[in-house]
Amino acid sequence: MRKSAVRLTPAAARRQGDATRLAMLVLGREAAISFMNAPHDELGGRPIDLVIESEAGRALVEGALAEIQYPKAVPIKE
């Protein structure tokens, strides 16, 4: 018998799907699954939980993915 899962609100499900798709685009499928499900001290938890919880969590996770995709440029020394 299958355990009953907690049903997400439409907004939480949308945030989860959007953030997961972004992670897959930035990291690739396997790395995205690992990233979304592993605890990250710098984010304060698992990204999947953060995006489900709130828009602020989604923004935090998307910011972390942006940093991975577009690391801050290192100034060129002349």
Buried (B, 14 or more C-beta within 10 A) or exposed (E): EEEEEEEEEEEBEEBBEEBBEBBBEBBEEEEBBEBBEEEBEEBEBBBBBBBBEEEEBBBBBBEBBEEEEEEEEEEEEE
